[in-house]
Amino acid sequence: MKQKKNFFERFSNWATAATGSSAAFVIAIAAIVIWLLTGPLAKYSDTWQLIINTGTTIITFLMVFLIQKSQNKDSKAIHLKLNELLAAHEGASNRMVDIEDLTEKELDHLHKFYQQLSDLAEDEDDITCTHSIDAAGENHKLKAVRYKRK
């Protein structure tokens, strides 16, 4: 199932790991200290300031793309894992698989529904009592009756 990663994929993984390391932070601090120490030699000239401004701008610009690629990949992997859990769990609604494709308005509507489920759950004395998206109101009544019979 694993395919050979292309060059950019390998480089992106390496660069993300390398730039997120303690060593990269120490190197960045060292570069700034060296730049500061060269200030008197350069007489704090415009060129001296331009060197740090240009360097940090270029690095920041490139890092934005590397970080975004890494986050996109991680997000996709997490969604797939969650989708697998939803598909495997008998009580979970399969309608929740790939809901990230919904519009913001649709997600807000769904959020309100789950807020109602949360409100129903707060009325329960038993923290293990659960509710599902399908027929939540009816399930709530049935579960409450069963719980009281115990």
MILO-95393 format. One line per 10 residues: number of its first residue (from 1); their letters; for each residue x, y, z of C-alpha. Coordinates in pm, 1 decimal. Layout:
<atoms>
NUM	A	X Y Z | ...
</atoms>
This chain:
<atoms>
1	MKQKKNFFER	0.0 0.0 0.0 | 287.0 237.7 70.6 | 417.2 394.0 -245.6 | 757.5 546.9 -294.1 | 737.7 912.3 -198.5 | 834.5 1172.8 -453.4 | 1123.0 1411.2 -392.7 | 908.5 1696.0 -259.6 | 729.0 1462.7 -19.7 | 1058.6 1332.0 118.6
11	FSNWATAATG	1210.0 1680.6 135.9 | 899.7 1821.6 301.9 | 899.3 1550.0 569.1 | 1270.5 1600.3 632.1 | 1249.7 1981.4 639.9 | 948.4 1981.7 870.6 | 1122.8 1748.7 1115.1 | 1453.5 1936.6 1090.8 | 1311.3 2285.9 1132.9 | 1096.9 2177.5 1425.0
21	SSAAFVIAIA	1394.8 2048.7 1617.8 | 1584.2 2201.4 1908.5 | 1895.3 2218.2 1691.9 | 1715.0 2436.7 1437.0 | 1608.9 2674.1 1713.5 | 1967.0 2695.6 1844.0 | 2093.5 2762.5 1489.1 | 1835.7 3040.4 1445.6 | 1939.2 3200.8 1775.5 | 2307.1 3170.0 1677.4
31	AIVIWLLTGP	2238.3 3338.0 1341.4 | 2069.3 3629.0 1516.4 | 2353.8 3663.9 1768.2 | 2611.1 3658.7 1486.8 | 2409.7 3917.2 1296.8 | 2390.0 4137.7 1608.1 | 2764.0 4104.0 1671.6 | 2843.0 4210.7 1314.1 | 2637.9 4529.1 1360.3 | 2927.1 4743.5 1483.8
41	LAKYSDTWQL	3152.5 4611.7 1206.7 | 2892.7 4706.5 945.3 | 2820.8 5032.3 1129.0 | 2457.1 4926.9 1154.2 | 2415.3 5012.7 786.9 | 2105.2 4967.3 574.4 | 2273.2 4669.4 405.9 | 2332.4 4507.5 745.1 | 1962.0 4544.4 829.0 | 1860.3 4430.1 480.8
51	IINTGTTIIT	2053.1 4103.9 524.8 | 1846.2 3991.3 826.5 | 1519.9 4123.6 680.9 | 1569.0 3946.4 349.6 | 1688.9 3623.2 508.6 | 1401.4 3598.3 754.1 | 1145.0 3693.5 489.9 | 1263.8 3423.0 250.3 | 1277.4 3158.7 524.0 | 931.4 3254.8 652.5
61	FLMVFLIQKS	785.0 3248.7 301.5 | 918.5 2898.7 233.5 | 825.9 2766.2 579.0 | 462.4 2867.5 529.8 | 435.1 2621.1 241.6 | 618.7 2342.8 423.6 | 407.7 2383.6 735.2 | 85.3 2395.2 532.1 | 181.0 2077.0 344.5 | 258.5 1901.0 671.1
71	QNKDSKAIHL	-67.5 2017.0 830.1 | -270.2 1912.1 525.7 | -117.5 1565.1 534.3 | -169.1 1528.9 910.5 | -526.0 1655.7 884.5 | -606.9 1410.4 606.3 | -457.7 1121.4 805.6 | -657.8 1216.0 1116.5 | -979.6 1242.9 913.6 | -918.3 899.3 764.9
81	KLNELLAAHE	-856.4 750.8 1108.4 | -1173.3 909.5 1244.8 | -1368.6 789.7 941.1 | -1245.1 436.2 1007.4 | -1360.0 458.2 1369.4 | -1701.4 586.1 1261.1 | -1737.6 312.9 1000.9 | -1631.2 42.3 1245.6 | -1847.3 150.4 1539.8 | -2199.0 8.8 1523.5
91	GASNRMVDIE	-2359.2 295.2 1713.3 | -2191.1 575.0 1518.9 | -2365.1 746.5 1231.2 | -2199.2 686.3 894.9 | -2332.1 1026.1 792.4 | -2046.1 1177.7 989.5 | -1785.1 1033.4 753.2 | -1633.3 1313.3 542.0 | -1836.4 1592.7 700.9 | -1538.4 1820.2 645.7
101	DLTEKELDHL	-1680.1 1867.5 295.4 | -1991.9 2037.6 434.9 | -2035.9 2412.5 415.9 | -1978.8 2627.9 722.1 | -2356.3 2679.1 751.0 | -2419.0 2302.7 741.3 | -2151.6 2244.5 1005.5 | -2309.9 2512.7 1225.7 | -2647.0 2339.2 1189.7 | -2491.6 2006.6 1286.9
111	HKFYQQLSDL	-2315.3 2172.0 1579.9 | -2650.0 2300.1 1710.0 | -2788.3 1947.2 1691.0 | -2498.9 1812.3 1896.0 | -2546.2 2094.6 2142.4 | -2903.5 1966.2 2189.9 | -2766.8 1614.6 2247.2 | -2529.2 1757.8 2504.0 | -2818.4 1927.6 2679.1 | -3008.9 1596.1 2686.9
121	AEDEDDITCT	-2703.7 1417.6 2823.7 | -2664.8 1674.7 3100.5 | -3011.9 1579.1 3226.1 | -2891.5 1222.1 3286.3 | -2763.9 1106.0 3621.5 | -2553.6 833.7 3456.2 | -2243.4 966.4 3278.1 | -2227.1 648.4 3066.4 | -2570.6 708.3 2909.5 | -2515.6 786.5 2541.2
131	HSIDAAGENH	-2711.0 940.0 2256.0 | -2676.7 900.6 1881.3 | -2754.9 1132.9 1594.5 | -3036.2 907.4 1468.7 | -3363.2 957.4 1654.7 | -3189.1 1126.1 1945.0 | -3504.6 1242.3 2118.5 | -3669.2 898.7 2108.2 | -3347.3 726.8 2212.3 | -3321.4 965.7 2503.2
141	KLKAVRYKRK	-3668.1 870.2 2626.9 | -3603.7 496.7 2585.5 | -3268.3 512.8 2760.1 | -3407.6 715.1 3046.5 | -3691.0 461.7 3099.1 | -3446.2 168.1 3089.0 | -3215.2 340.2 3332.9 | -3494.8 407.7 3580.5 | -3602.4 40.7 3568.5 | -3258.2 -74.3 3685.0
</atoms>
